[in-house]
Amino acid sequence: MAFFSSSKPASFNQKLFIVSLFFLSFSLLIIVFSFKPQQPHLLDPLTVRTEPLPIVNKPKWLELIQQQVAGQRLKVGLVNLQNNRDEVHGTSVEAVHVHFDRVAEDKTWSDFFPEWIDEDHKWHAPSCPEIPLPRLEEYGDLDLIVARVPCRGGGGEKEGIRDVFRLQVNLVVANLAVESGRVKPGSDRTVYVVFVGSCGPMIEIFRCDDMVMHVEDYWVYKPELRRLKHKVIMPVGSCQISPGYAETGKEEWRYFQQPELNYTADHEREAYVTVLHSSEDYVCGAIALAQSIIQSNSARDLVLLHDKSLTDKSLQGLRAAGWKTKLISRIRSPFSRKGSYNEWNYSKLRAWQLIEYDRVIFIDADLLVLKKIDKFFYFPQLSAAGNHRSLFNSGIMVIEPSLCMFEKLMLKSFKVASYNGGDQGFLNEIFTWWHRLPSKINYLKVFKLDKHGNDEHQIPENLYTIHYLGLKLWLCYKDYDCNWDKVDHHIFASDSAHKKWWEVYDAMPRKLQKFCALTKHGNWRIKKWRGIARNASLVDGHWKIRVRDPRRYHLVE
């Protein structure tokens, strides 16, 4: 039967052949269009190419920096970068790895920030351990420096804190940036810096004002090289006193200064700053402080920050003493106890809001200036005298006002605990890399306890200031330091320091002296403790002194 026959009509075979031919032609067409010739190797000397090669592997930091320097060919220095994803290939970028020896593993933070150094060179000149740097002359023309930031220890806000290797990486980057900025004055040489890592750069070295952007774990900076140079000439830690050439006018960093930003010439951009809050207990101290600064022949501005606790009468007296007063809202110390003496000490952070000044010296109201200290305005943030361990004392600090720094401090204030609940404990966790000023600029009136109780506690000669710890001078009689009346306060007692304060008081206009009057309660308290000292027959014998202080006859409520 025809239905079951294996033979097919001729027309069907022709159609099948045409369909097969069509599919074969289509397949060949796909193969032709999908074929790509092999790219020539970039290092092949026979390869000639006039157009820049595209970036084959573009890391995130390069994408960010090209937003700032579109179309510019970059010479990039890579610091502590060994990850393949940070490698760059292409003629629009010339990348070089910066080589340096890593700081010795046995060096700890306390080696660079010791508790005590021989400031007077009685036994030996203080020196700092070495932090190796690269051969800077080999990397003097970088447009961009990219560094991976070590981020070890602690977790959270504590990551990277007091890490010597992290400090080394930051100092390597800072020195490279300054070296690459060595061009003639007046040029517009710009060096960018990118930090990679969750910790970011050390804010003590790289200012938040210079940050261009922060995206994920990438931090882009356009540092002001003049300021950065000022920091890299400092010692690597508080293991040495900050150098005298930062004050002479001859140091190399002035090569980077612009006339309109010359700190040492523009005194209108510098000021002494103090703060009063929560009560009027320190009004007398602030008046004496202002008068002591003026008596030292300083012409710098005096700025007093205060909250609403001060009366109009007190403000009038403070202004008459020389202070420019500014009303602030006080700031509570998040880690202090309610009602404690340091509950509102974070109000000191308001000093960073004084952006009308380039640099200020913050000074507590219980200090007295004995000798002109204007030259310390020439030191960078943060410069201070040592306190104990690796820490500085915040009673006198050289700081650089900045709104973004103030905002950063406020954000961190709720995350970073203070070791003493106050501003000093907090600031020491923020500015871990600080510059040591001589202890004579913040001489703490505290002495070792003498078991016989009759040590005279003489203060040294040539002090710049005295920081009056213990019972304050205006709460005592002029005749002697009433810290002698309380055994547990003997460490704060000193007749020679007491005398210095009252000399400033005696030189004040009489209209200012009335702000240091004794209150009836204060007079009663002095008599009470004199009686206790007399009954105990304390061997120092100050309770025997005949009191002649005329303020006893003009007591106030």
C-alpha positions, 0 to 999 in steps of 0.5 A: 500500500502506498501509505506504508511505502518508505520512499518520499516525494522529491519535493519533500527532499528538496525542502529538507535540504534547503532548511538544513542549508539555512541552519548551517549558514546561520551557525557560521554567521554566529561563529564569525560575529562572536570571534574576537582577536586576542589582545596584545600583551601590555608589555610587548615591546612590538605593540604600538598603541596611541590611545590609553588602555582602559582600566581592566581592574578598577578598585573602588578607591580609584572610582572615587578619586577619579570623581575629583580628578577626571581625566588626569593621569595619576601617579599613585603610591600604595601603602600597606596594600597587598590585596589583589583587588587593589591592584591597578592596570592601565596607562591612566594610572602609574602605581608604585608600592611604597616600601618601608620597614615595619616598626618593631613588634616589641614596641608598645604605645607606652614606649612612645608615650611614657609617663615621665621624661627627663625634661631638664636633661639632668641625666640624659636627653629624652629620645623616641624609639624609631618609627621607620619611614620610606626613603621619601626622596624616591616617592616625591612626585605622587598625586595620590597616596592610598593606604590600608589602615590597620584596624586591630583590637578592642572592637567598635570605637576602640578599634585601632586605638593606640596601635603602633603600626596604625600610627606608623602607616598614618605617619608614612602617608603624612610624610609622603604627602608633604614630600610630594607637595614640595613645590614652589610657593604659589603653585597649586600642587595638590596631593590626595590621600585615600584610606582603606579600612573600617577604622579610617585615618587617625583624626589627630593627623588628618583633619576632618576639615580636609575630608572630601568624601567617606564612602563605605570603608573608603576615606578620601582626603585633600590635606592642607599640606602646610598644616600637615607639615607642621605635624610631621615635624613633631616627635613621633610621641610624647617621648620628647618635648615638642621642639623649640623650632616650632616657635622660632620662625625658622622652621622648615614648615613655614615654607608651606605657609600662605601669607593670609594664613600665617598664624604667627603674624595674625594674632587676631586669629588666636585666643585664650579660652576658658569655660564657666558653667553650672555655678559661680564658684569659679568667677573669682578664679576666671577674673584672676586668670584673665588678669594674670594673662594681661599682666604677662603682657599678652595681647591675645583675645580672652574668650569666656564661654558660660551658661545661664548660671552666671548673674549679670553682675558676675558677667560685668566683672568678667568683662571688666577683667578682660574676657569676651563672654559667649553664652553656651548651652552646657554639655553633660558628661555621659559617663559621669555620676549625677550631681558629681563635680564633673557632670557638665565638664564636656562643656569644654568641648564648645571651644572647638566651635570658636571657628573665628580663631585658627588656634586657641589655648584652652585654660582652666579657670583654676590656673594662674599665668606667671610668665607669657605663654603666647609662644605656645600658640605655634604648636599644633593640635593637640599639644598639652603637658603630661598627666600620668601614664600615657595621658595628657592633662586637659587643663591647658591644651592647644586646639584648632577650632573646627565645626566638623571636629566638634560634631565628631566629638559629640558623636563619639561622646556617647560611645567612648567612655571617659576613664574619670567621667570627665572631659580629660578621660574622654579627650585622651581616648580621642587624641591618643597622638598628642604633643608634649609641652613642658610640664612648666606650662601646666604645673600641677600644685600637688606634692608627695605626701610627707609623713612628718607633714612639715614639708614646705612644698616649694614650687620650682622657679621659672614656671609658666603657670600653676594649676591650683589643685585642692581647695581654691585660693579665694576660699582661703585667707590671704595669709596661708594656704588653707589646704594645710588645715586638712591632713588629706589635703596636705599634698595640695598645700604650698605657701609659695604657690599661694603667694603667687596667686595673691600677688596677682590679686593685689595688682587687680583694680579694686573693683575686681577684687570684690568678686573674690570676697569671702562669704559668711559660710566660707569664713565659718568653714575656714575657722572650723578647719583651723580649729580642727588643725589646732586641736590636732596640733598639726606639726606644720603649724599653720593654724598658729598664724595670725590672720590679717586678711581684711576680707574677714571684715567684708563678708558677703552672703 
